[in-house]
Amino acid sequence: MSADTGWDEAAAAPNAVAAPDPAGFSHPDTLAVLAGRRIGGAELAPSLYPSTTFRIASLEEGRRMALDPAESHYYTRNGNPTVAAFEEAMAELEGAEASRAFASGMGAVSCVILGLCSAGDHIVAQRQLYSGTQFLLQAVCPRFGIDVTFVDGTEPGAFQAAVRPGRTMLVFAETPANPRLDLVDLEELGAISGPLTAVDATFAPPSITRPLDYGVDLSLHSATKGLGGHNDATLGVVSGSAELIASLWGFAILQGANAAPFDAMNGLRGLRTLGVRLERQSATAQRLAETLSDHPGVESVRYPGLASHPQHELAKRQMRMFGGLLAFDLVSGHEAGERFVEAVKLAQIATSLGGPETLVTHSASTTHAGLTPDELDAAGIGPGTIRVSVGLEHGDDVVADLLHAADKATA
């Protein structure tokens, strides 16, 4: 979306050379390189606007700016030129009319849920969720009188069956889901009429999947992960129609979880290499998944690119690549999981994903540590479940390191 911010770019950068128009291209990898360059001059690197506030020409102009969701030169909690460039790029990548950036992925999730739903409303969400989203839905929403029904997101028709006509405001999905990479049929989700539909697609950036192409209303990302791609930007983003994003803008201003310009700059920088990073990570993840599947100490491997994945055919229909995330279960359970993460040498123990370093985590002890045993079981997380975020190291080294750790863990 190329919003009119009222900014006179020609006056600000009289010697600027026009950037290529991303509207003439359609592939997400090309859009990732071209998009978000309208604000700024002839520089190729993203421009940083650290200012928290801007001069206003008149009171009349100030009033207009204060009420304009597209304004980026009024006050940085409302909008900022660097943040606007990131938002424009994301809108182009997602095939959306507009995007709104946030200070984190959970900032984006909470704005969608609490910004759209009120007391008496009903939400349908899947059980297979990032734990932060799950806690928000099952612990915070009831405090505000918002009812939530959890369903199995992999079961055909489950979302639609749980919709309460006239009460359900939002259907919320996550695909691929954290940490076992369960998939939701986006075509089926997008066909639901009545409530708004939203998808957390953090595990499948736009070079892999674009939920809006399937009729979904809102696409969300923790841009901290694969979109930023370097573990140096904490960001969230929501994309959808201009009307929906504008309606969320008012709540976002009050919520205050606005993206910092420096993080938006790093996020925009990360987008430029999104396609090639995902290609490398996907190729290594596929090789690693195939290799671990043959290891005697590994009970099962979850990766959408494996024929053994229960939704492999769905993955082939709605994913251009299968991504850099995989999960597997060690036969010896919790102790083996701890031994595995402590035996890696190249990979590092950390809870994030999508960066240049290969990261491993024992899900029950870290990302989902707050869940009860029943909740872990419902999410498919066992005592020996390991999640791997494949980095950009050479595939030979990644495979050798994780095989060594599996040997040590199950000896």
C-alpha positions as a LaTeX table, in Angstrom:
\begin{tabular}{lrrr}
\hline
Residue & $x$ (\AA) & $y$ (\AA) & $z$ (\AA) \\
\hline
Met1 & 0.00 & 0.00 & 0.00 \\
Ser2 & 1.41 & 3.38 & $-0.97$ \\
Ala3 & $-0.33$ & 5.61 & 1.51 \\
Asp4 & $-0.33$ & 9.40 & 1.11 \\
Thr5 & 1.57 & 10.59 & 4.17 \\
Gly6 & 1.64 & 14.23 & 3.12 \\
Trp7 & 5.43 & 14.00 & 2.94 \\
Asp8 & 7.02 & 15.98 & 0.13 \\
Glu9 & 9.69 & 13.52 & $-0.94$ \\
Ala10 & 10.92 & 15.66 & $-3.82$ \\
Ala11 & 11.57 & 18.56 & $-1.46$ \\
Ala12 & 13.24 & 16.31 & 1.11 \\
Ala13 & 15.49 & 14.60 & $-1.42$ \\
Pro14 & 15.68 & 16.77 & $-4.57$ \\
Asn15 & 18.41 & 14.60 & $-6.12$ \\
Ala16 & 16.64 & 11.31 & $-5.47$ \\
Val17 & 16.46 & 8.71 & $-8.19$ \\
Ala18 & 13.14 & 6.93 & $-8.45$ \\
Ala19 & 13.21 & 3.36 & $-7.16$ \\
Pro20 & 11.84 & 0.52 & $-9.32$ \\
Asp21 & 8.08 & 0.20 & $-9.00$ \\
Pro22 & 7.28 & $-3.08$ & $-7.18$ \\
Ala23 & 3.77 & $-3.02$ & $-8.65$ \\
Gly24 & 5.20 & $-4.31$ & $-11.93$ \\
Phe25 & 6.41 & $-7.54$ & $-10.33$ \\
Ser26 & 4.58 & $-10.35$ & $-8.55$ \\
His27 & 7.05 & $-12.87$ & $-7.11$ \\
Pro28 & 7.48 & $-12.40$ & $-3.34$ \\
Asp29 & 11.27 & $-12.75$ & $-3.56$ \\
Thr30 & 11.43 & $-9.82$ & $-5.98$ \\
Leu31 & 8.97 & $-7.77$ & $-3.97$ \\
Ala32 & 11.10 & $-8.35$ & $-0.86$ \\
Val33 & 13.97 & $-6.56$ & $-2.59$ \\
Leu34 & 12.00 & $-3.74$ & $-4.22$ \\
Ala35 & 9.24 & $-2.88$ & $-1.76$ \\
Gly36 & 9.34 & $-0.23$ & 0.94 \\
Arg37 & 11.63 & 2.18 & $-0.91$ \\
Arg38 & 9.16 & 5.02 & $-1.57$ \\
Ile39 & 10.10 & 6.88 & 1.60 \\
Gly40 & 13.64 & 8.23 & 1.42 \\
Gly41 & 16.03 & 9.38 & $-1.26$ \\
Ala42 & 18.43 & 7.55 & $-3.57$ \\
Glu43 & 20.01 & 5.46 & $-0.82$ \\
Leu44 & 19.78 & 1.70 & $-1.23$ \\
Ala45 & 19.98 & 0.89 & 2.48 \\
Pro46 & 16.89 & 1.51 & 4.65 \\
Ser47 & 16.69 & 5.02 & 6.09 \\
Leu48 & 16.49 & 5.48 & 9.86 \\
Tyr49 & 14.21 & 8.23 & 11.19 \\
Pro50 & 14.82 & 8.13 & 14.96 \\
Ser51 & 12.71 & 11.21 & 15.71 \\
Thr52 & 9.81 & 10.72 & 18.10 \\
Thr53 & 7.95 & 13.78 & 16.86 \\
Phe54 & 7.84 & 16.15 & 13.89 \\
Arg55 & 7.15 & 19.83 & 13.20 \\
Ile56 & 3.55 & 20.64 & 12.26 \\
Ala57 & 2.78 & 23.40 & 9.77 \\
Ser58 & $-0.51$ & 24.50 & 11.34 \\
Leu59 & $-3.17$ & 23.48 & 13.85 \\
Glu60 & $-5.47$ & 22.47 & 11.03 \\
Glu61 & $-2.74$ & 20.27 & 9.59 \\
Gly62 & $-2.02$ & 18.85 & 13.03 \\
Arg63 & $-5.65$ & 17.83 & 13.48 \\
Arg64 & $-5.65$ & 16.08 & 10.12 \\
Met65 & $-2.43$ & 14.26 & 10.92 \\
Ala66 & $-3.61$ & 13.17 & 14.37 \\
Leu67 & $-6.58$ & 11.34 & 12.85 \\
Asp68 & $-4.88$ & 9.81 & 9.81 \\
Pro69 & $-3.81$ & 6.13 & 10.17 \\
Ala70 & $-1.43$ & 6.57 & 7.22 \\
Glu71 & 0.38 & 9.58 & 8.67 \\
Ser72 & 4.07 & 8.95 & 9.36 \\
His73 & 5.33 & 12.46 & 10.24 \\
Tyr74 & 3.22 & 13.39 & 13.27 \\
Tyr75 & 4.25 & 11.32 & 16.31 \\
Thr76 & 6.09 & 8.00 & 16.23 \\
Arg77 & 3.52 & 6.11 & 18.34 \\
Asn78 & 1.07 & 6.92 & 15.53 \\
Gly79 & 3.50 & 6.30 & 12.70 \\
Asn80 & 7.09 & 6.88 & 11.59 \\
Pro81 & 8.77 & 7.08 & 8.17 \\
Thr82 & 11.08 & 4.10 & 8.79 \\
Val83 & 8.23 & 2.06 & 10.22 \\
Ala84 & 5.99 & 3.10 & 7.31 \\
Ala85 & 8.60 & 1.84 & 4.86 \\
Phe86 & 8.60 & $-1.56$ & 6.57 \\
Glu87 & 4.78 & $-1.59$ & 6.58 \\
Glu88 & 4.65 & $-0.74$ & 2.88 \\
Ala89 & 7.09 & $-3.53$ & 2.11 \\
Met90 & 5.07 & $-6.05$ & 4.11 \\
Ala91 & 1.82 & $-5.01$ & 2.42 \\
Glu92 & 3.43 & $-5.58$ & $-0.98$ \\
Leu93 & 4.83 & $-8.95$ & 0.11 \\
Glu94 & 1.55 & $-10.16$ & 1.57 \\
Gly95 & $-0.57$ & $-8.95$ & $-1.34$ \\
Ala96 & $-2.40$ & $-6.72$ & 1.14 \\
Glu97 & $-3.77$ & $-3.20$ & 0.96 \\
Ala98 & $-2.07$ & $-2.18$ & 4.20 \\
Ser99 & 0.04 & $-3.38$ & 7.13 \\
Arg100 & 0.63 & $-2.22$ & 10.70 \\
Ala101 & 3.90 & $-2.90$ & 12.54 \\
Phe102 & 4.17 & $-3.58$ & 16.28 \\
Ala103 & 6.86 & $-3.83$ & 18.92 \\
Ser104 & 6.66 & $-7.65$ & 18.92 \\
Gly105 & 4.72 & $-10.56$ & 17.51 \\
Met106 & 2.61 & $-10.69$ & 20.67 \\
Gly107 & 1.92 & $-6.98$ & 20.25 \\
Ala108 & 0.40 & $-7.83$ & 16.87 \\
Val109 & $-1.53$ & $-10.84$ & 18.20 \\
Ser110 & $-2.95$ & $-8.98$ & 21.20 \\
Cys111 & $-3.99$ & $-6.02$ & 19.05 \\
Val112 & $-5.92$ & $-8.27$ & 16.68 \\
Ile113 & $-7.63$ & $-10.22$ & 19.47 \\
Leu114 & $-8.37$ & $-7.38$ & 21.90 \\
Gly115 & $-8.79$ & $-4.74$ & 19.22 \\
Leu116 & $-11.48$ & $-6.69$ & 17.38 \\
Cys117 & $-13.29$ & $-8.51$ & 20.21 \\
Ser118 & $-15.38$ & $-7.17$ & 23.09 \\
Ala119 & $-17.25$ & $-8.58$ & 26.08 \\
Gly120 & $-19.82$ & $-11.11$ & 24.88 \\
Asp121 & $-17.92$ & $-11.98$ & 21.71 \\
His122 & $-16.70$ & $-15.46$ & 20.86 \\
Ile123 & $-13.40$ & $-16.64$ & 19.34 \\
Val124 & $-12.59$ & $-19.97$ & 17.71 \\
Ala125 & $-8.91$ & $-20.90$ & 17.90 \\
Gln126 & $-6.89$ & $-24.03$ & 17.37 \\
Arg127 & $-5.23$ & $-25.99$ & 20.16 \\
Gln128 & $-1.89$ & $-26.08$ & 18.34 \\
Leu129 & $-0.61$ & $-22.60$ & 19.18 \\
Tyr130 & 2.41 & $-20.67$ & 20.35 \\
Ser131 & 2.12 & $-20.69$ & 24.14 \\
Gly132 & 1.98 & $-16.88$ & 24.44 \\
Thr133 & $-1.06$ & $-16.77$ & 22.16 \\
Gln134 & $-2.63$ & $-19.66$ & 24.04 \\
Phe135 & $-2.21$ & $-17.92$ & 27.41 \\
Leu136 & $-3.73$ & $-14.73$ & 26.00 \\
Leu137 & $-6.75$ & $-16.64$ & 24.72 \\
Gln138 & $-7.36$ & $-18.90$ & 27.72 \\
Ala139 & $-6.32$ & $-16.62$ & 30.59 \\
Val140 & $-6.74$ & $-12.99$ & 29.50 \\
Cys141 & $-9.76$ & $-13.14$ & 27.19 \\
Pro142 & $-12.11$ & $-14.60$ & 29.84 \\
Arg143 & $-11.24$ & $-11.69$ & 32.15 \\
Phe144 & $-12.72$ & $-9.37$ & 29.53 \\
Gly145 & $-15.80$ & $-11.51$ & 28.94 \\
Ile146 & $-14.56$ & $-12.96$ & 25.65 \\
Asp147 & $-15.41$ & $-16.63$ & 25.22 \\
Val148 & $-12.91$ & $-18.90$ & 23.42 \\
Thr149 & $-13.43$ & $-22.36$ & 21.93 \\
Phe150 & $-10.33$ & $-24.41$ & 21.08 \\
Val151 & $-10.45$ & $-26.95$ & 18.24 \\
Asp152 & $-8.06$ & $-29.30$ & 16.49 \\
Gly153 & $-6.79$ & $-27.13$ & 13.64 \\
Thr154 & $-5.82$ & $-30.17$ & 11.57 \\
Glu155 & $-9.34$ & $-31.63$ & 11.59 \\
Pro156 & $-11.31$ & $-30.76$ & 8.44 \\
Gly157 & $-14.32$ & $-28.59$ & 9.22 \\
Ala158 & $-13.41$ & $-28.08$ & 12.89 \\
Phe159 & $-13.20$ & $-24.28$ & 12.71 \\
Gln160 & $-16.51$ & $-23.90$ & 10.87 \\
Ala161 & $-18.29$ & $-26.32$ & 13.19 \\
Ala162 & $-17.32$ & $-24.28$ & 16.25 \\
Val163 & $-18.55$ & $-20.94$ & 14.85 \\
Arg164 & $-21.55$ & $-19.52$ & 16.71 \\
Pro165 & $-23.52$ & $-17.41$ & 14.23 \\
Gly166 & $-23.99$ & $-13.87$ & 15.50 \\
Arg167 & $-21.48$ & $-14.32$ & 18.34 \\
Thr168 & $-18.20$ & $-15.49$ & 16.83 \\
Met169 & $-16.17$ & $-12.41$ & 15.99 \\
Leu170 & $-12.83$ & $-14.05$ & 15.15 \\
Val171 & $-11.42$ & $-17.36$ & 13.95 \\
Phe172 & $-7.72$ & $-17.52$ & 14.81 \\
Ala173 & $-5.27$ & $-20.03$ & 13.31 \\
Glu174 & $-1.53$ & $-20.63$ & 13.26 \\
Thr175 & 0.12 & $-22.47$ & 10.38 \\
Pro176 & 2.57 & $-24.13$ & 10.47 \\
Ala177 & 1.96 & $-24.38$ & 14.21 \\
Asn178 & 4.62 & $-24.10$ & 16.90 \\
Pro179 & 6.38 & $-26.44$ & 17.57 \\
Arg180 & 5.18 & $-29.55$ & 15.68 \\
Leu181 & 4.39 & $-27.84$ & 12.38 \\
Asp182 & 0.75 & $-28.92$ & 12.17 \\
Leu183 & $-0.96$ & $-27.28$ & 9.21 \\
Val184 & $-4.30$ & $-25.54$ & 8.75 \\
Asp185 & $-6.11$ & $-25.72$ & 5.41 \\
Leu186 & $-6.06$ & $-22.05$ & 4.42 \\
Glu187 & $-8.59$ & $-22.46$ & 1.62 \\
Glu188 & $-11.07$ & $-23.96$ & 4.08 \\
Leu189 & $-10.35$ & $-21.22$ & 6.63 \\
Gly190 & $-10.74$ & $-18.44$ & 4.08 \\
Ala191 & $-14.13$ & $-19.80$ & 3.03 \\
Ile192 & $-15.66$ & $-19.28$ & 6.50 \\
Ser193 & $-18.27$ & $-16.53$ & 6.32 \\
Gly194 & $-19.37$ & $-14.30$ & 9.16 \\
Pro195 & $-16.46$ & $-13.90$ & 11.58 \\
Leu196 & $-13.13$ & $-12.40$ & 10.64 \\
Thr197 & $-10.30$ & $-14.86$ & 10.06 \\
Ala198 & $-6.69$ & $-14.35$ & 11.10 \\
Val199 & $-3.59$ & $-16.51$ & 10.62 \\
Asp200 & $-0.29$ & $-16.36$ & 12.48 \\
Ala201 & 2.06 & $-17.32$ & 9.64 \\
Thr202 & 5.34 & $-16.71$ & 11.47 \\
Phe203 & 6.69 & $-20.14$ & 10.46 \\
Ala204 & 5.84 & $-19.50$ & 6.79 \\
Pro205 & 6.83 & $-15.99$ & 5.62 \\
Pro206 & 5.32 & $-14.64$ & 2.38 \\
Ser207 & 7.97 & $-16.31$ & 0.21 \\
Ile208 & 6.42 & $-19.59$ & 1.43 \\
Thr209 & 2.71 & $-18.85$ & 2.01 \\
Arg210 & 0.40 & $-15.83$ & 1.72 \\
Pro211 & $-2.79$ & $-16.45$ & 3.73 \\
Leu212 & $-4.62$ & $-13.51$ & 2.14 \\
Asp213 & $-4.43$ & $-15.28$ & $-1.24$ \\
Tyr214 & $-6.83$ & $-17.87$ & 0.23 \\
Gly215 & $-9.43$ & $-15.37$ & 1.42 \\
Val216 & $-8.13$ & $-15.02$ & 4.99 \\
Asp217 & $-8.76$ & $-11.51$ & 6.37 \\
Leu218 & $-5.58$ & $-10.89$ & 8.37 \\
Ser219 & $-2.05$ & $-12.31$ & 8.19 \\
Leu220 & 0.17 & $-11.92$ & 11.27 \\
His221 & 3.88 & $-12.44$ & 11.82 \\
Ser222 & 6.39 & $-12.20$ & 14.57 \\
Ala223 & 8.80 & $-10.39$ & 12.26 \\
Thr224 & 11.41 & $-10.94$ & 14.98 \\
Lys225 & 11.82 & $-14.37$ & 13.40 \\
Gly226 & 12.28 & $-15.21$ & 9.72 \\
Leu227 & 11.24 & $-11.85$ & 8.29 \\
Gly228 & 13.91 & $-9.91$ & 10.20 \\
Gly229 & 16.13 & $-12.95$ & 9.94 \\
His230 & 19.17 & $-11.77$ & 11.90 \\
Asn231 & 18.09 & $-11.92$ & 15.56 \\
Asp232 & 18.47 & $-8.15$ & 15.89 \\
Ala233 & 14.93 & $-6.79$ & 15.47 \\
Thr234 & 11.92 & $-7.28$ & 17.75 \\
Leu235 & 8.86 & $-6.72$ & 15.56 \\
Gly236 & 5.34 & $-7.82$ & 14.81 \\
Val237 & 3.18 & $-7.06$ & 11.79 \\
Val238 & $-0.43$ & $-7.47$ & 10.70 \\
Ser239 & $-1.56$ & $-7.21$ & 7.06 \\
Gly240 & $-5.01$ & $-7.03$ & 5.50 \\
Ser241 & $-7.48$ & $-4.66$ & 3.92 \\
Ala242 & $-7.00$ & $-0.93$ & 4.38 \\
Glu243 & $-10.32$ & $-0.78$ & 6.25 \\
Leu244 & $-9.36$ & $-3.50$ & 8.73 \\
Ile245 & $-5.89$ & $-2.12$ & 9.38 \\
Ala246 & $-7.35$ & 1.36 & 9.89 \\
Ser247 & $-9.83$ & $-0.05$ & 12.40 \\
Leu248 & $-6.98$ & $-1.68$ & 14.33 \\
Trp249 & $-4.94$ & 1.54 & 14.24 \\
Gly250 & $-7.01$ & 3.26 & 16.93 \\
Phe251 & $-6.55$ & 0.39 & 19.38 \\
Ala252 & $-2.86$ & 0.15 & 18.48 \\
Ile253 & $-2.36$ & 3.80 & 19.41 \\
Leu254 & $-3.90$ & 3.16 & 22.83 \\
Gln255 & $-2.13$ & $-0.17$ & 23.25 \\
Gly256 & 1.21 & 1.55 & 22.68 \\
Ala257 & 3.04 & $-1.47$ & 21.28 \\
Asn258 & 4.38 & 0.54 & 18.36 \\
Ala259 & 7.41 & $-0.66$ & 16.42 \\
Ala260 & 10.69 & 1.15 & 17.11 \\
Pro261 & 12.26 & 2.82 & 14.04 \\
Phe262 & 15.58 & 1.02 & 14.56 \\
Asp263 & 13.88 & $-2.37$ & 14.66 \\
Ala264 & 11.81 & $-1.49$ & 11.58 \\
Met265 & 15.03 & $-0.56$ & 9.76 \\
Asn266 & 16.59 & $-3.91$ & 10.64 \\
Gly267 & 13.38 & $-5.68$ & 9.70 \\
Leu268 & 13.35 & $-3.97$ & 6.32 \\
Arg269 & 17.01 & $-4.89$ & 5.84 \\
Gly270 & 16.16 & $-8.49$ & 6.63 \\
Leu271 & 13.40 & $-8.62$ & 4.02 \\
Arg272 & 15.93 & $-7.97$ & 1.23 \\
Thr273 & 17.44 & $-11.44$ & 1.65 \\
Leu274 & 14.28 & $-13.31$ & 2.67 \\
Gly275 & 13.99 & $-15.49$ & $-0.41$ \\
Val276 & 17.59 & $-16.72$ & $-0.56$ \\
Arg277 & 17.71 & $-17.33$ & 3.20 \\
Leu278 & 14.57 & $-19.44$ & 3.09 \\
Glu279 & 15.86 & $-21.44$ & 0.13 \\
Arg280 & 19.07 & $-22.32$ & 2.00 \\
Gln281 & 17.28 & $-23.06$ & 5.27 \\
Ser282 & 14.59 & $-25.16$ & 3.55 \\
Ala283 & 17.16 & $-27.25$ & 1.67 \\
Thr284 & 19.16 & $-28.00$ & 4.82 \\
Ala285 & 16.01 & $-28.67$ & 6.87 \\
Gln286 & 14.77 & $-31.18$ & 4.29 \\
Arg287 & 18.11 & $-33.00$ & 4.35 \\
Leu288 & 18.24 & $-32.95$ & 8.15 \\
Ala289 & 14.67 & $-34.23$ & 8.47 \\
Glu290 & 15.36 & $-37.12$ & 6.10 \\
Thr291 & 18.56 & $-38.02$ & 7.95 \\
Leu292 & 17.00 & $-37.91$ & 11.42 \\
Ser293 & 14.11 & $-40.06$ & 10.22 \\
Asp294 & 16.58 & $-42.92$ & 9.81 \\
His295 & 18.20 & $-42.49$ & 13.24 \\
Pro296 & 17.36 & $-45.34$ & 15.66 \\
Gly297 & 17.11 & $-42.95$ & 18.60 \\
Val298 & 14.51 & $-40.75$ & 16.89 \\
Glu299 & 10.91 & $-41.85$ & 17.28 \\
Ser300 & 9.40 & $-39.50$ & 14.69 \\
Val301 & 10.21 & $-36.36$ & 12.69 \\
Arg302 & 7.76 & $-33.58$ & 11.82 \\
Tyr303 & 8.63 & $-31.59$ & 8.70 \\
Pro304 & 6.11 & $-30.57$ & 6.00 \\
Gly305 & 8.54 & $-31.65$ & 3.27 \\
Leu306 & 8.53 & $-35.27$ & 4.43 \\
Ala307 & 6.04 & $-37.69$ & 2.90 \\
Ser308 & 5.52 & $-38.98$ & 6.45 \\
His309 & 4.07 & $-35.65$ & 7.59 \\
Pro310 & 0.32 & $-36.30$ & 8.02 \\
Gln311 & $-0.47$ & $-33.17$ & 5.96 \\
His312 & 2.26 & $-33.44$ & 3.35 \\
Glu313 & $-0.19$ & $-33.13$ & 0.44 \\
Leu314 & $-1.69$ & $-29.98$ & 1.97 \\
Ala315 & 1.83 & $-28.60$ & 2.44 \\
Lys316 & 2.55 & $-29.14$ & $-1.25$ \\
Arg317 & $-0.61$ & $-27.24$ & $-2.17$ \\
Gln318 & $-0.12$ & $-24.14$ & $-0.01$ \\
Met319 & 3.64 & $-23.84$ & 0.59 \\
Arg320 & 6.20 & $-22.79$ & $-2.04$ \\
Met321 & 9.00 & $-24.11$ & 0.17 \\
Phe322 & 8.77 & $-26.14$ & 3.36 \\
Gly323 & 10.77 & $-23.79$ & 5.59 \\
Gly324 & 13.65 & $-24.05$ & 8.03 \\
Leu325 & 11.75 & $-25.41$ & 11.06 \\
Leu326 & 11.41 & $-29.05$ & 12.06 \\
Ala327 & 10.54 & $-30.98$ & 15.19 \\
Phe328 & 11.33 & $-34.50$ & 16.27 \\
Asp329 & 10.81 & $-36.80$ & 19.22 \\
Leu330 & 13.60 & $-38.77$ & 20.88 \\
Val331 & 12.71 & $-42.28$ & 22.00 \\
Ser332 & 14.10 & $-41.87$ & 25.52 \\
Gly333 & 11.92 & $-38.92$ & 26.49 \\
His334 & 12.74 & $-35.92$ & 28.68 \\
Glu335 & 16.24 & $-36.96$ & 29.76 \\
Ala336 & 17.23 & $-37.64$ & 26.16 \\
Gly337 & 15.88 & $-34.22$ & 25.18 \\
Glu338 & 18.03 & $-32.51$ & 27.79 \\
Arg339 & 21.09 & $-34.53$ & 26.76 \\
Phe340 & 20.49 & $-33.64$ & 23.11 \\
Val341 & 20.37 & $-29.86$ & 23.51 \\
Glu342 & 23.42 & $-29.97$ & 25.77 \\
Ala343 & 25.40 & $-32.12$ & 23.28 \\
Val344 & 25.19 & $-29.84$ & 20.25 \\
Lys345 & 28.33 & $-27.92$ & 19.36 \\
Leu346 & 27.51 & $-25.92$ & 16.23 \\
Ala347 & 23.84 & $-25.39$ & 17.01 \\
Gln348 & 22.94 & $-23.19$ & 19.96 \\
Ile349 & 20.27 & $-23.45$ & 22.64 \\
Ala350 & 17.84 & $-20.57$ & 22.16 \\
Thr351 & 14.08 & $-20.09$ & 21.93 \\
Ser352 & 13.76 & $-17.95$ & 18.80 \\
Leu353 & 13.91 & $-19.00$ & 15.16 \\
Gly354 & 14.53 & $-17.88$ & 11.59 \\
Gly355 & 17.98 & $-16.36$ & 12.11 \\
Pro356 & 21.36 & $-17.24$ & 10.57 \\
Glu357 & 22.34 & $-19.53$ & 13.45 \\
Thr358 & 20.94 & $-23.03$ & 13.86 \\
Leu359 & 19.00 & $-23.09$ & 17.14 \\
Val360 & 17.64 & $-26.01$ & 19.14 \\
Thr361 & 15.19 & $-26.03$ & 22.01 \\
His362 & 13.49 & $-28.60$ & 24.22 \\
Ser363 & 9.92 & $-27.35$ & 23.87 \\
Ala364 & 8.50 & $-28.66$ & 27.16 \\
Ser365 & 11.28 & $-26.91$ & 29.09 \\
Thr366 & 11.32 & $-23.59$ & 27.25 \\
Thr367 & 8.78 & $-22.23$ & 24.75 \\
His368 & 5.88 & $-24.20$ & 26.26 \\
Ala369 & 7.17 & $-24.56$ & 29.84 \\
Gly370 & 4.07 & $-22.93$ & 31.31 \\
Leu371 & 1.63 & $-25.52$ & 29.95 \\
Thr372 & 0.17 & $-28.28$ & 32.09 \\
Pro373 & 0.84 & $-31.93$ & 31.16 \\
Asp374 & $-2.65$ & $-32.17$ & 29.64 \\
Glu375 & $-2.10$ & $-29.00$ & 27.62 \\
Leu376 & 1.27 & $-30.26$ & 26.39 \\
Asp377 & $-0.37$ & $-33.51$ & 25.36 \\
Ala378 & $-3.15$ & $-31.66$ & 23.53 \\
Ala379 & $-0.52$ & $-29.65$ & 21.65 \\
Gly380 & 1.34 & $-32.85$ & 20.71 \\
Ile381 & 4.43 & $-31.90$ & 22.71 \\
Gly382 & 6.10 & $-34.90$ & 24.29 \\
Pro383 & 8.90 & $-35.11$ & 26.88 \\
Gly384 & 11.43 & $-35.73$ & 24.11 \\
Thr385 & 10.21 & $-33.15$ & 21.59 \\
Ile386 & 13.00 & $-31.06$ & 20.09 \\
Arg387 & 12.44 & $-28.06$ & 17.79 \\
Val388 & 15.18 & $-27.06$ & 15.37 \\
Ser389 & 15.46 & $-23.74$ & 13.56 \\
Val390 & 17.93 & $-24.40$ & 10.76 \\
Gly391 & 20.37 & $-21.57$ & 10.11 \\
Leu392 & 22.62 & $-20.60$ & 7.24 \\
Glu393 & 25.64 & $-22.72$ & 8.11 \\
His394 & 26.73 & $-25.35$ & 5.57 \\
Gly395 & 24.32 & $-28.26$ & 5.48 \\
Asp396 & 27.10 & $-30.82$ & 6.03 \\
Asp397 & 28.03 & $-29.20$ & 9.33 \\
Val398 & 24.43 & $-28.83$ & 10.54 \\
Val399 & 23.57 & $-32.45$ & 9.81 \\
Ala400 & 26.79 & $-33.76$ & 11.36 \\
Asp401 & 26.29 & $-31.72$ & 14.54 \\
Leu402 & 22.70 & $-32.82$ & 15.14 \\
Leu403 & 23.45 & $-36.45$ & 14.33 \\
His404 & 26.29 & $-36.34$ & 16.86 \\
Ala405 & 23.90 & $-34.90$ & 19.47 \\
Ala406 & 21.27 & $-37.55$ & 18.71 \\
Asp407 & 23.89 & $-40.27$ & 19.13 \\
Lys408 & 24.98 & $-38.83$ & 22.49 \\
Ala409 & 21.40 & $-38.35$ & 23.70 \\
Thr410 & 20.24 & $-41.90$ & 22.94 \\
Ala411 & 23.40 & $-43.93$ & 23.55 \\
\hline
\end{tabular}
